[in-house]
Amino acid sequence: MDRLAGLGGTMNTRRTVLALAAGLGAAAGLGLGFLGARHLWAMFRASREQHELVKVAEISRIFIYPVKSCKGIPLTEVEIYELGLKKGPLKDRQWLIVDEKWNMITGRVEPTLVLVTVSDKNGYLCLNAPGMEELKVPLKLPKSNPVKMCRVWGSCIEGRDCGDEAANWISTYLKHSKAFRMVNYEPPMKPRNPKDKESSFRVKDKTVYNDLSSCMMMSEATVEDFNTKLEKKVKMENFRPVLVVKDCNPYAEDTWKDLQIGSTKLCRAMSCTRCIFTTVDPDTGVIDRKEPLDTLKRLRQADPAEKHIYKSVPIFGSHYGIDKPGVIRIGDPVFMVVKH
């Protein structure tokens, strides 16, 4: 592993001590007394903290899924912001398909959603699917479209209705007696806090229509190793990560905590739990309902010390919170931040 020592913490000790002494004198002169001195001492200790960047992997693939459960868009670079990933006007999982009661609809119950491709053109969100004409939805919806309170994994979150044309297109494609609609998250709306569901997250972690976090990472080595246990191989797309890494050991992403990728900083929250959605073939939209989930249940159970978090649900991949926004590109080194 490559190491870059002392980043973020190297200072001239003599200058720092002199500055501290001057600061303490100023604190006393200003009547700040003991509390002021303690604050300055804490600042000094923080400035002396040594950080070491250890290269642990490299970014190999990047995806965003603008419409939840639809096909991902492969990218060569992506912007990371407080709510996740975005490329131009397309933001990861900020459109959602719902039923007539405004409950989320995903590929778990409508597996052919994974065949719907998503793009943007001339101010429109464009959806294409087998046997369907292209659907164009304005990226900026009319304010006359109603805002509805929707349900995502039991949590309430708003979305602006995308209109009747989108609703008819989705209902026709899914060939269902139910009337489906699509909604879009807009910035003034309140995002979800994953900490409401999982204590491993922080108060500052936010997400929109994602299952849990705004940044789920997996390694190529993890999927390659898992495929040696399967009769029918699976693809990375079965697991729908946004960031994929290479040049690391299988399941290494389970062991990293603080990461730096370019100027972006991420913090691992917990492992990603897996469900029946992994059994949907991303190329055909056919749901198997058994594999690879059965093998995941057999081989990828949590450590006994974490059973209170995951119960008997299998884990595969890792959720990360966003500490610092930035841009991530294919080929970027992934550094683990080691604090001394």
C-alpha positions, 0 to 999 in steps of 0.5 A: 500500500502507498503511504503519504505520511504527515498530511494535514498535521505537519507544523513547526513546533517552535512556532506553534508553541510561541503562538500558543504562548501569545494566545494564552497571554492574549486570553489572560489579557482579555479576561478569558481565563481558564476556559480561554486557555483550555480552548487554545490548548485544544486548538494546539492539540488538534493542529498537531494531530498527524494524518497518514494517507494510505492508498487502499484501492482505485476507483474503477467504475461510477454509477448514478441511478436517477430514477430509483430501481431503473438502470444505472448510468455509467460515468467517468466522473461524478460530483459528490455533494451533501445528498449524494452523487450528481452529473449535470442535472441528473442526481442519484435517486431523486426520482421515485415511482409510487403507487396510488397511495404514494408508497415507493415502488421498486424492482423488488415488486416490479423487476422490469424497472431495471430495463428502463434507461434514463438520460437527459436532453434539452431540459428533459428527463428521458425514459426509454424501455422495451416496446415503449416510445420515449417519455420526456419529463421536464427537469424543472416541473411546473409549480402547479404540479402537486407536492405529495408526501411519499413513503420510502421504507416507512419514512415520509419524504416529499416529491413533486408529481411528474404529471399524467403523461409520466404516470400513464407511461409507467403504468402502461410499461409495467402492465399492471392494474394499479395506477403508478406515478412518478415524483421528483425531489426538489432542493427545498424539500426535507431529505431523509436522515438514515440515522432515524433507521440505523444508529450507525449513521450520523445526524449530519448524514442525509439521503433522498429516495435511496434505501439507506445511504447516498454512497454505497461502495463495492470492490471488483474483488468482492464480486469476483470472489463471491462468483467463485461460490455461485453456479450462475455468475452475477454482475456488479449491476446486481448490487447497484453500487454508486462507486466501484473500486479495484486493486484491493482484496475481497471485502476490503471495503468492509474494513475501511473507515475514513476515506479520501478520494481526490478532495472528497472525504467519506466516512464508513457507516455500516455494511449494506444489507441485501434482499431479494432485489439482488436476484433480479437479472439486470439484463433481462428484468427477470427475478429469480427469488433465490440466487444469489440471495440464498448464497449470500445468506449462507456465506455473508452473515455479520460477525456475532458482535454485530448481530444486534445490527444486522440480525440474520440479513446478509451483508455485501458492500459498504455504506458511506457518509459524505464528510466533504464534497468534491469530484471523483473520477475513474482512476482516482486513488482511494486513500484510507485516512489513518490518524495518529 
